[in-house]
């Protein structure tokens, strides 16, 4: 789980947009993968378009991630992946 706010999605889009301007004449391609939370997908999609259009006012009705911005530990998952793939 990414634990990223809607504003965070817009911030990432702005970074990608700046990099695209610098490296490839601003050309971008975005693909929408399915979603796990329809509200988050809808607001994230809108924030993406707002950022691309240069709209500084990003609507973030979902607020901060439920873990208060701190992601849960993934150590157990990483250990399992190392075990499955026989990585030291």
Biopython code that builds the backbone (N, CA, C, O; Angstrom):
import numpy as np
from Bio.PDB.StructureBuilder import StructureBuilder

atoms = [
    (1, "UNK", "N", (0.839, -1.160, 0.000)),
    (1, "UNK", "CA", (0.000, 0.000, 0.000)),
    (1, "UNK", "C", (0.896, 1.239, 0.000)),
    (1, "UNK", "O", (1.771, 1.373, 0.855)),
    (2, "UNK", "N", (0.681, 2.137, -0.952)),
    (2, "UNK", "CA", (1.560, 3.285, -1.103)),
    (2, "UNK", "C", (1.421, 4.314, 0.012)),
    (2, "UNK", "O", (2.403, 4.973, 0.355)),
    (3, "UNK", "N", (0.252, 4.468, 0.578)),
    (3, "UNK", "CA", (0.028, 5.465, 1.619)),
    (3, "UNK", "C", (0.399, 6.858, 1.117)),
    (3, "UNK", "O", (1.158, 7.580, 1.765)),
    (4, "UNK", "N", (-0.135, 7.221, -0.023)),
    (4, "UNK", "CA", (0.160, 8.498, -0.642)),
    (4, "UNK", "C", (-1.119, 9.313, -0.709)),
    (4, "UNK", "O", (-2.168, 8.806, -1.108)),
    (5, "UNK", "N", (-1.029, 10.570, -0.319)),
    (5, "UNK", "CA", (-2.200, 11.442, -0.388)),
    (5, "UNK", "C", (-2.471, 11.840, -1.832)),
    (5, "UNK", "O", (-1.621, 11.657, -2.703)),
    (6, "UNK", "N", (-3.644, 12.379, -2.080)),
    (6, "UNK", "CA", (-3.985, 12.865, -3.413)),
    (6, "UNK", "C", (-3.031, 14.000, -3.799)),
    (6, "UNK", "O", (-2.582, 14.075, -4.943)),
    (7, "UNK", "N", (-2.730, 14.861, -2.863)),
    (7, "UNK", "CA", (-1.748, 15.932, -3.104)),
    (7, "UNK", "C", (-0.397, 15.321, -3.459)),
    (7, "UNK", "O", (0.324, 15.860, -4.299)),
    (8, "UNK", "N", (-0.049, 14.208, -2.831)),
    (8, "UNK", "CA", (1.197, 13.510, -3.142)),
    (8, "UNK", "C", (1.235, 13.020, -4.583)),
    (8, "UNK", "O", (2.273, 13.100, -5.241)),
    (9, "UNK", "N", (0.094, 12.508, -5.083)),
    (9, "UNK", "CA", (0.022, 12.097, -6.485)),
    (9, "UNK", "C", (0.279, 13.290, -7.401)),
    (9, "UNK", "O", (1.028, 13.185, -8.372)),
    (10, "UNK", "N", (-0.344, 14.423, -7.087)),
    (10, "UNK", "CA", (-0.156, 15.628, -7.906)),
    (10, "UNK", "C", (1.301, 16.072, -7.873)),
    (10, "UNK", "O", (1.849, 16.492, -8.893)),
    (11, "UNK", "N", (1.926, 15.980, -6.710)),
    (11, "UNK", "CA", (3.340, 16.353, -6.602)),
    (11, "UNK", "C", (4.215, 15.468, -7.491)),
    (11, "UNK", "O", (5.128, 15.960, -8.154)),
    (12, "UNK", "N", (3.938, 14.171, -7.502)),
    (12, "UNK", "CA", (4.694, 13.241, -8.347)),
    (12, "UNK", "C", (4.480, 13.576, -9.821)),
    (12, "UNK", "O", (5.430, 13.560, -10.604)),
    (13, "UNK", "N", (3.244, 13.878, -10.199)),
    (13, "UNK", "CA", (2.962, 14.239, -11.593)),
    (13, "UNK", "C", (3.743, 15.495, -11.984)),
    (13, "UNK", "O", (4.284, 15.574, -13.087)),
    (14, "UNK", "N", (3.799, 16.468, -11.086)),
    (14, "UNK", "CA", (4.556, 17.691, -11.389)),
    (14, "UNK", "C", (6.046, 17.395, -11.576)),
    (14, "UNK", "O", (6.692, 17.989, -12.439)),
    (15, "UNK", "N", (6.583, 16.495, -10.783)),
    (15, "UNK", "CA", (7.991, 16.104, -10.933)),
    (15, "UNK", "C", (8.201, 15.418, -12.277)),
    (15, "UNK", "O", (9.149, 15.731, -12.997)),
    (16, "UNK", "N", (7.317, 14.481, -12.614)),
    (16, "UNK", "CA", (7.416, 13.767, -13.893)),
    (16, "UNK", "C", (7.271, 14.749, -15.057)),
    (16, "UNK", "O", (7.986, 14.654, -16.054)),
    (17, "UNK", "N", (6.345, 15.685, -14.918)),
    (17, "UNK", "CA", (6.132, 16.698, -15.960)),
    (17, "UNK", "C", (7.396, 17.528, -16.180)),
    (17, "UNK", "O", (7.774, 17.787, -17.323)),
    (18, "UNK", "N", (8.047, 17.946, -15.100)),
    (18, "UNK", "CA", (9.288, 18.719, -15.203)),
    (18, "UNK", "C", (10.398, 17.905, -15.877)),
    (18, "UNK", "O", (11.130, 18.421, -16.721)),
    (19, "UNK", "N", (10.513, 16.646, -15.502)),
    (19, "UNK", "CA", (11.529, 15.778, -16.102)),
    (19, "UNK", "C", (11.241, 15.582, -17.589)),
    (19, "UNK", "O", (12.160, 15.593, -18.408)),
    (20, "UNK", "N", (9.970, 15.405, -17.937)),
    (20, "UNK", "CA", (9.601, 15.231, -19.343)),
    (20, "UNK", "C", (9.933, 16.478, -20.152)),
    (20, "UNK", "O", (10.386, 16.374, -21.292)),
    (21, "UNK", "N", (9.714, 17.647, -19.579)),
    (21, "UNK", "CA", (10.065, 18.895, -20.274)),
    (21, "UNK", "C", (11.562, 18.936, -20.558)),
    (21, "UNK", "O", (11.993, 19.346, -21.636)),
    (22, "UNK", "N", (12.335, 18.511, -19.586)),
    (22, "UNK", "CA", (13.792, 18.549, -19.706)),
    (22, "UNK", "C", (14.336, 17.500, -20.680)),
    (22, "UNK", "O", (15.273, 17.770, -21.431)),
    (23, "UNK", "N", (13.742, 16.305, -20.662)),
    (23, "UNK", "CA", (14.336, 15.191, -21.395)),
    (23, "UNK", "C", (13.672, 14.832, -22.722)),
    (23, "UNK", "O", (14.328, 14.286, -23.610)),
    (24, "UNK", "N", (12.383, 15.130, -22.871)),
    (24, "UNK", "CA", (11.700, 14.646, -24.082)),
    (24, "UNK", "C", (10.636, 15.613, -24.592)),
    (24, "UNK", "O", (9.550, 15.208, -25.006)),
    (25, "UNK", "N", (10.973, 16.892, -24.552)),
    (25, "UNK", "CA", (10.059, 17.920, -25.083)),
    (25, "UNK", "C", (8.667, 17.861, -24.469)),
    (25, "UNK", "O", (7.682, 18.195, -25.127)),
    (26, "UNK", "N", (8.581, 17.439, -23.218)),
    (26, "UNK", "CA", (7.310, 17.418, -22.503)),
    (26, "UNK", "C", (6.370, 16.292, -22.844)),
    (26, "UNK", "O", (5.230, 16.277, -22.380)),
    (27, "UNK", "N", (6.821, 15.344, -23.647)),
    (27, "UNK", "CA", (5.941, 14.228, -24.010)),
    (27, "UNK", "C", (5.754, 13.288, -22.821)),
    (27, "UNK", "O", (6.712, 12.909, -22.146)),
    (28, "UNK", "N", (4.516, 12.930, -22.588)),
    (28, "UNK", "CA", (4.166, 12.046, -21.479)),
    (28, "UNK", "C", (3.126, 11.028, -21.923)),
    (28, "UNK", "O", (2.343, 11.271, -22.841)),
    (29, "UNK", "N", (3.140, 9.908, -21.264)),
    (29, "UNK", "CA", (2.102, 8.904, -21.447)),
    (29, "UNK", "C", (1.741, 8.385, -20.069)),
    (29, "UNK", "O", (2.605, 7.940, -19.313)),
    (30, "UNK", "N", (0.477, 8.445, -19.754)),
    (30, "UNK", "CA", (0.002, 7.900, -18.485)),
    (30, "UNK", "C", (-0.971, 6.775, -18.798)),
    (30, "UNK", "O", (-1.742, 6.868, -19.754)),
    (31, "UNK", "N", (-0.942, 5.725, -18.009)),
    (31, "UNK", "CA", (-1.884, 4.619, -18.133)),
    (31, "UNK", "C", (-2.548, 4.424, -16.776)),
    (31, "UNK", "O", (-1.887, 4.462, -15.738)),
    (32, "UNK", "N", (-3.836, 4.220, -16.796)),
    (32, "UNK", "CA", (-4.571, 4.020, -15.550)),
    (32, "UNK", "C", (-4.724, 2.539, -15.295)),
    (32, "UNK", "O", (-5.396, 1.825, -16.040)),
    (33, "UNK", "N", (-4.091, 2.095, -14.237)),
    (33, "UNK", "CA", (-4.210, 0.711, -13.792)),
    (33, "UNK", "C", (-5.446, 0.645, -12.914)),
    (33, "UNK", "O", (-5.871, 1.672, -12.384)),
    (34, "UNK", "N", (-6.015, -0.492, -12.750)),
    (34, "UNK", "CA", (-7.198, -0.643, -11.924)),
    (34, "UNK", "C", (-6.983, -0.081, -10.533)),
    (34, "UNK", "O", (-5.863, 0.285, -10.175)),
    (35, "UNK", "N", (-8.014, -0.011, -9.771)),
    (35, "UNK", "CA", (-7.875, 0.585, -8.457)),
    (35, "UNK", "C", (-8.451, -0.285, -7.370)),
    (35, "UNK", "O", (-9.274, -1.169, -7.613)),
    (36, "UNK", "N", (-8.007, -0.017, -6.195)),
    (36, "UNK", "CA", (-8.467, -0.775, -5.037)),
    (36, "UNK", "C", (-9.476, 0.030, -4.249)),
    (36, "UNK", "O", (-10.319, -0.525, -3.545)),
    (37, "UNK", "N", (-9.386, 1.332, -4.373)),
    (37, "UNK", "CA", (-10.319, 2.230, -3.704)),
    (37, "UNK", "C", (-10.804, 3.195, -4.776)),
    (37, "UNK", "O", (-10.041, 4.033, -5.257)),
    (38, "UNK", "N", (-12.062, 3.076, -5.144)),
    (38, "UNK", "CA", (-12.576, 3.868, -6.263)),
    (38, "UNK", "C", (-12.499, 5.363, -6.011)),
    (38, "UNK", "O", (-12.262, 6.128, -6.946)),
    (39, "UNK", "N", (-12.694, 5.801, -4.772)),
    (39, "UNK", "CA", (-12.569, 7.230, -4.466)),
    (39, "UNK", "C", (-11.137, 7.702, -4.690)),
    (39, "UNK", "O", (-10.911, 8.767, -5.265)),
    (40, "UNK", "N", (-10.180, 6.914, -4.239)),
    (40, "UNK", "CA", (-8.773, 7.289, -4.406)),
    (40, "UNK", "C", (-8.397, 7.327, -5.891)),
    (40, "UNK", "O", (-7.660, 8.215, -6.319)),
    (41, "UNK", "N", (-8.897, 6.373, -6.673)),
    (41, "UNK", "CA", (-8.611, 6.362, -8.110)),
    (41, "UNK", "C", (-9.218, 7.599, -8.773)),
    (41, "UNK", "O", (-8.567, 8.253, -9.587)),
    (42, "UNK", "N", (-10.455, 7.915, -8.425)),
    (42, "UNK", "CA", (-11.128, 9.074, -9.031)),
    (42, "UNK", "C", (-10.422, 10.380, -8.672)),
    (42, "UNK", "O", (-10.124, 11.185, -9.554)),
    (43, "UNK", "N", (-10.157, 10.592, -7.399)),
    (43, "UNK", "CA", (-9.505, 11.836, -6.980)),
    (43, "UNK", "C", (-8.055, 11.886, -7.466)),
    (43, "UNK", "O", (-7.550, 12.958, -7.798)),
    (44, "UNK", "N", (-7.387, 10.737, -7.508)),
    (44, "UNK", "CA", (-6.020, 10.691, -8.013)),
    (44, "UNK", "C", (-5.968, 11.011, -9.500)),
    (44, "UNK", "O", (-5.074, 11.725, -9.955)),
    (45, "UNK", "N", (-6.927, 10.484, -10.255)),
    (45, "UNK", "CA", (-7.008, 10.799, -11.684)),
    (45, "UNK", "C", (-7.265, 12.272, -11.921)),
    (45, "UNK", "O", (-6.647, 12.887, -12.790)),
    (46, "UNK", "N", (-8.180, 12.839, -11.146)),
    (46, "UNK", "CA", (-8.469, 14.268, -11.279)),
    (46, "UNK", "C", (-7.241, 15.096, -10.918)),
    (46, "UNK", "O", (-6.930, 16.072, -11.601)),
    (47, "UNK", "N", (-6.545, 14.719, -9.859)),
    (47, "UNK", "CA", (-5.340, 15.450, -9.445)),
    (47, "UNK", "C", (-4.262, 15.365, -10.524)),
    (47, "UNK", "O", (-3.523, 16.324, -10.743)),
    (48, "UNK", "N", (-4.174, 14.219, -11.194)),
    (48, "UNK", "CA", (-3.210, 14.065, -12.280)),
    (48, "UNK", "C", (-3.509, 15.055, -13.398)),
    (48, "UNK", "O", (-2.612, 15.751, -13.874)),
    (49, "UNK", "N", (-4.771, 15.117, -13.814)),
    (49, "UNK", "CA", (-5.138, 16.065, -14.871)),
    (49, "UNK", "C", (-4.952, 17.510, -14.419)),
    (49, "UNK", "O", (-4.471, 18.344, -15.186)),
    (50, "UNK", "N", (-5.330, 17.807, -13.180)),
    (50, "UNK", "CA", (-5.137, 19.169, -12.668)),
    (50, "UNK", "C", (-3.664, 19.561, -12.708)),
    (50, "UNK", "O", (-3.327, 20.675, -13.108)),
    (51, "UNK", "N", (-2.797, 18.658, -12.300)),
    (51, "UNK", "CA", (-1.356, 18.944, -12.304)),
    (51, "UNK", "C", (-0.853, 19.139, -13.725)),
    (51, "UNK", "O", (-0.073, 20.054, -13.988)),
    (52, "UNK", "N", (-1.291, 18.289, -14.637)),
    (52, "UNK", "CA", (-0.856, 18.414, -16.029)),
    (52, "UNK", "C", (-1.323, 19.726, -16.649)),
    (52, "UNK", "O", (-0.635, 20.296, -17.496)),
    (53, "UNK", "N", (-2.489, 20.204, -16.228)),
    (53, "UNK", "CA", (-3.035, 21.453, -16.748)),
    (53, "UNK", "C", (-2.504, 22.680, -16.016)),
    (53, "UNK", "O", (-2.842, 23.811, -16.363)),
    (54, "UNK", "N", (-1.670, 22.453, -15.001)),
    (54, "UNK", "CA", (-1.080, 23.567, -14.269)),
    (54, "UNK", "C", (-1.977, 24.171, -13.211)),
    (54, "UNK", "O", (-1.724, 25.282, -12.746)),
    (55, "UNK", "N", (-3.019, 23.459, -12.824)),
    (55, "UNK", "CA", (-3.928, 23.945, -11.786)),
    (55, "UNK", "C", (-3.276, 23.747, -10.418)),
    (55, "UNK", "O", (-3.057, 22.609, -10.002)),
    (56, "UNK", "N", (-2.965, 24.829, -9.716)),
    (56, "UNK", "CA", (-2.288, 24.686, -8.422)),
    (56, "UNK", "C", (-3.210, 24.236, -7.285)),
    (56, "UNK", "O", (-2.735, 23.789, -6.241)),
    (57, "UNK", "N", (-4.523, 24.353, -7.484)),
    (57, "UNK", "CA", (-5.475, 23.990, -6.426)),
    (57, "UNK", "C", (-5.848, 22.517, -6.567)),
    (57, "UNK", "O", (-6.668, 22.157, -7.412)),
    (58, "UNK", "N", (-5.248, 21.675, -5.745)),
    (58, "UNK", "CA", (-5.512, 20.234, -5.794)),
    (58, "UNK", "C", (-6.516, 19.877, -4.705)),
    (58, "UNK", "O", (-6.273, 20.110, -3.521)),
    (59, "UNK", "N", (-7.634, 19.314, -5.115)),
    (59, "UNK", "CA", (-8.678, 18.881, -4.194)),
    (59, "UNK", "C", (-8.251, 17.560, -3.560)),
    (59, "UNK", "O", (-8.036, 16.572, -4.263)),
    (60, "UNK", "N", (-8.127, 17.541, -2.236)),
    (60, "UNK", "CA", (-7.686, 16.324, -1.541)),
    (60, "UNK", "C", (-8.674, 15.988, -0.421)),
    (60, "UNK", "O", (-8.340, 16.113, 0.757)),
    (61, "UNK", "N", (-9.895, 15.558, -0.785)),
    (61, "UNK", "CA", (-10.908, 15.302, 0.238)),
    (61, "UNK", "C", (-10.633, 14.071, 1.090)),
    (61, "UNK", "O", (-11.280, 13.883, 2.121)),
    (62, "UNK", "N", (-9.698, 13.236, 0.687)),
    (62, "UNK", "CA", (-9.417, 12.023, 1.462)),
    (62, "UNK", "C", (-8.445, 12.268, 2.598)),
    (62, "UNK", "O", (-8.354, 11.458, 3.521)),
    (63, "UNK", "N", (-7.717, 13.374, 2.544)),
    (63, "UNK", "CA", (-6.800, 13.720, 3.622)),
    (63, "UNK", "C", (-5.555, 12.855, 3.651)),
    (63, "UNK", "O", (-5.219, 12.184, 2.676)),
    (64, "UNK", "N", (-4.891, 12.884, 4.768)),
    (64, "UNK", "CA", (-3.641, 12.138, 4.952)),
    (64, "UNK", "C", (-3.901, 10.633, 4.971)),
    (64, "UNK", "O", (-4.998, 10.193, 5.317)),
    (65, "UNK", "N", (-2.899, 9.851, 4.602)),
    (65, "UNK", "CA", (-3.041, 8.390, 4.685)),
    (65, "UNK", "C", (-3.415, 7.954, 6.099)),
    (65, "UNK", "O", (-3.087, 8.629, 7.075)),
    (66, "UNK", "N", (-4.083, 6.856, 6.194)),
    (66, "UNK", "CA", (-4.595, 6.432, 7.514)),
    (66, "UNK", "C", (-3.495, 6.086, 8.509)),
    (66, "UNK", "O", (-3.750, 6.051, 9.712)),
    (67, "UNK", "N", (-2.302, 5.836, 8.044)),
    (67, "UNK", "CA", (-1.195, 5.568, 8.956)),
    (67, "UNK", "C", (-0.464, 6.851, 9.323)),
    (67, "UNK", "O", (0.659, 6.806, 9.825)),
    (68, "UNK", "N", (-1.103, 8.005, 9.071)),
    (68, "UNK", "CA", (-0.506, 9.276, 9.436)),
    (68, "UNK", "C", (0.743, 9.603, 8.641)),
    (68, "UNK", "O", (1.620, 10.319, 9.123)),
    (69, "UNK", "N", (0.826, 9.083, 7.430)),
    (69, "UNK", "CA", (1.979, 9.368, 6.590)),
    (69, "UNK", "C", (3.143, 8.428, 6.809)),
    (69, "UNK", "O", (4.122, 8.483, 6.065)),
    (70, "UNK", "N", (3.062, 7.561, 7.814)),
    (70, "UNK", "CA", (4.143, 6.609, 8.074)),
    (70, "UNK", "C", (3.696, 5.231, 7.588)),
    (70, "UNK", "O", (2.717, 4.670, 8.080)),
    (71, "UNK", "N", (4.419, 4.711, 6.633)),
    (71, "UNK", "CA", (4.073, 3.411, 6.059)),
    (71, "UNK", "C", (4.371, 2.288, 7.049)),
    (71, "UNK", "O", (5.327, 2.369, 7.819)),
    (72, "UNK", "N", (3.545, 1.241, 7.023)),
    (72, "UNK", "CA", (3.823, 0.094, 7.887)),
    (72, "UNK", "C", (5.103, -0.611, 7.432)),
    (72, "UNK", "O", (5.523, -0.469, 6.283)),
    (73, "UNK", "N", (5.704, -1.353, 8.320)),
    (73, "UNK", "CA", (6.931, -2.076, 8.008)),
    (73, "UNK", "C", (6.668, -3.156, 6.958)),
    (73, "UNK", "O", (5.647, -3.844, 6.998)),
    (74, "UNK", "N", (7.597, -3.290, 6.029)),
    (74, "UNK", "CA", (7.488, -4.340, 5.013)),
    (74, "UNK", "C", (8.590, -5.389, 5.188)),
    (74, "UNK", "O", (8.839, -6.187, 4.284)),
    (75, "UNK", "N", (9.244, -5.386, 6.344)),
    (75, "UNK", "CA", (10.345, -6.319, 6.598)),
    (75, "UNK", "C", (9.919, -7.775, 6.415)),
    (75, "UNK", "O", (10.656, -8.565, 5.825)),
    (76, "UNK", "N", (8.747, -8.130, 6.912)),
    (76, "UNK", "CA", (8.272, -9.510, 6.795)),
    (76, "UNK", "C", (8.090, -9.883, 5.322)),
    (76, "UNK", "O", (8.452, -10.987, 4.914)),
    (77, "UNK", "N", (7.539, -8.982, 4.533)),
    (77, "UNK", "CA", (7.357, -9.226, 3.106)),
    (77, "UNK", "C", (8.702, -9.385, 2.406)),
    (77, "UNK", "O", (8.876, -10.303, 1.605)),
    (78, "UNK", "N", (9.646, -8.508, 2.697)),
    (78, "UNK", "CA", (10.966, -8.593, 2.081)),
    (78, "UNK", "C", (11.665, -9.898, 2.434)),
    (78, "UNK", "O", (12.290, -10.519, 1.575)),
    (79, "UNK", "N", (11.565, -10.312, 3.680)),
    (79, "UNK", "CA", (12.173, -11.581, 4.094)),
    (79, "UNK", "C", (11.552, -12.756, 3.350)),
    (79, "UNK", "O", (12.259, -13.685, 2.961)),
    (80, "UNK", "N", (10.248, -12.725, 3.150)),
    (80, "UNK", "CA", (9.572, -13.807, 2.423)),
    (80, "UNK", "C", (10.025, -13.834, 0.959)),
    (80, "UNK", "O", (10.260, -14.909, 0.406)),
    (81, "UNK", "N", (10.148, -12.671, 0.333)),
    (81, "UNK", "CA", (10.612, -12.599, -1.060)),
    (81, "UNK", "C", (12.034, -13.145, -1.162)),
    (81, "UNK", "O", (12.344, -13.890, -2.091)),
    (82, "UNK", "N", (12.894, -12.782, -0.222)),
    (82, "UNK", "CA", (14.271, -13.295, -0.226)),
    (82, "UNK", "C", (14.279, -14.809, -0.089)),
    (82, "UNK", "O", (15.066, -15.494, -0.742)),
    (83, "UNK", "N", (13.410, -15.324, 0.753)),
    (83, "UNK", "CA", (13.314, -16.770, 0.958)),
    (83, "UNK", "C", (12.852, -17.471, -0.321)),
    (83, "UNK", "O", (13.445, -18.469, -0.731)),
    (84, "UNK", "N", (11.809, -16.956, -0.943)),
    (84, "UNK", "CA", (11.272, -17.568, -2.152)),
    (84, "UNK", "C", (12.291, -17.586, -3.280)),
    (84, "UNK", "O", (12.414, -18.569, -4.011)),
    (85, "UNK", "N", (13.022, -16.477, -3.409)),
    (85, "UNK", "CA", (13.978, -16.355, -4.511)),
    (85, "UNK", "C", (15.406, -16.731, -4.115)),
    (85, "UNK", "O", (16.356, -16.514, -4.866)),
    (86, "UNK", "N", (15.527, -17.296, -2.921)),
    (86, "UNK", "CA", (16.817, -17.751, -2.411)),
    (86, "UNK", "C", (17.890, -16.658, -2.506)),
    (86, "UNK", "O", (18.981, -16.864, -3.038)),
    (87, "UNK", "N", (17.537, -15.517, -1.979)),
    (87, "UNK", "CA", (18.454, -14.378, -1.939)),
    (87, "UNK", "C", (19.021, -14.264, -0.521)),
    (87, "UNK", "O", (18.261, -14.129, 0.437)),
    (88, "UNK", "N", (20.308, -14.316, -0.383)),
    (88, "UNK", "CA", (21.059, -14.243, 0.856)),
    (88, "UNK", "C", (20.377, -13.592, 1.951)),
    (88, "UNK", "O", (20.931, -13.480, 3.045)),
]
sb = StructureBuilder()
sb.init_structure("model")
sb.init_model(0)
sb.init_chain("A")
sb.init_seg("    ")
for serial, (resi, resn, name, xyz) in enumerate(atoms, 1):
    if name == "N":
        sb.init_residue(resn, " ", resi, " ")
    sb.init_atom(name, np.array(xyz, "f"), 0.0, 1.0, " ", f" {name:<3s}", serial, name[0])
structure = sb.get_structure()
